[in-house]
Amino acid sequence: MRRQRYQSGSLKKRCGKWVGQWWEAGHRRNRALGPISSMTKSDARKKLDGILSELNANGAAVANNMSLSQFIEGVYYPFYTRKWKRSTAANNINRVNTHVVGAFGDRKLQEFHRDDLQGFLDGKAAGLSFSMVDHLRWDLKQIFDMAVAEDLIRKNPAVLLFTPGEARRGQRLVMTIEEVKRCFGVLDLRERLIVQLAIIAGMRPGEILGLTWERVGPDYADIRQRVYRGQIDRPKTVQSARRAALSEGLLCGLDQWRALCIDVRPEAWVFSSERGTPLSRDNMLLRQIKPRLASVQLAWVNFQVMRRTHSTLMNNMGVEGKLVADQLGHSLDVNQNVYTKSPVERRKVFVDQLERALVVM
């Protein structure tokens, strides 16, 4: 849906004349208003204001009658889908359509108030995870930020929203060293290599399955693409495009796997299906990996747990946080606050040290 925003236009001096400029129907318009020699700038401005008054009145009428769903479909999505990755766009559009448009789609943009939107988040917190509600809070802020930028509303009613503390927070599980050993011991070569690339090298499943033989270096995996829902895509973030270091054991395992593969051309997938396409993450996890892990009481392990385990174990070894973040392919803040879990046993060592330094026993 196209609409005309409120605008004041601009004045230019051109060839001895005052020229008014403005936008109309998506195009730049110009009109000569009068000679500079006989028309003051103030008079030129008044004439331009007269030209734009009807245009702005029509734009205001559109703004006052635009519903949230019209704005999201006609303005918000067309702009942001140019920025979002395909995977991000699919998730964001599904979330916004399901929850935001589903609840408020017919309401006019001018009719939203902070308390209404906070009540919406409070209601969602009763049944959705903290992460989902927090995403909805951000969605609302971004949507109404854009409505302000487009001159459709004066203030953003979502700017002060907060994610309710009652929202359910999932437990961030991490494997112990003994559990990792049990995991490796129960898997066959292919599945073991995939899991080891996640736990030892810290790679995402899409990066592992998007690996071709030409991207396996002498001591690293050169990550330039990933597989997401069967589609070849670029890495998740700017930091994700990286060289992930590979251990000596992983390199030996990959050599063993290469010797068993039919197609080892540079462009061939390291982990290929019978059709020559990348393996499906979900099929492989549910059919080949999960049943084996269940047999050693590790059915709760998934790829998120594996990456979190990599970060946590590296942290417990005293590895510098920046090195871990670079290996995982994200920022240091995300590594420390999202992926790394410090065990209470390790923290107790340091609080005991602090006590001995502060307290006379």
Buried (B, 14 or more C-beta within 10 A) or exposed (E): EEBBBBBEBEBEEEEEBBBBBBEEEEEEBEBEBBEBEEBEEEEBBEBBEEBBEEBBEEBBEBBEEBBBBBBBBEBBBEEBBEEBBEBBBEEBBEBBBEBBBEBBBEEBBEEBEBEEBBEBBBEBBEEBBBEBBBBBBBBBBBBBEBBBEBBBBEEBBBEEBEBBEEBEEEEEEBBEEEBBEBBBEBBEEBBBBBBBBBBBBBBBBBBBBBBBBEBBEEEBBBBBBBBBEEEEBBBBEEBBBBBBBBEEEBBEBBEEBEEEBEEEEEEBBBBBEEEEEBBBBEEBBEEBBBEBBEEBEBEEBBBBBBBBBBBBBBBBEEEEBEEBBBBBBBBBEBBBEBBBBEEEEEEEEEEEEEEEEEEEE
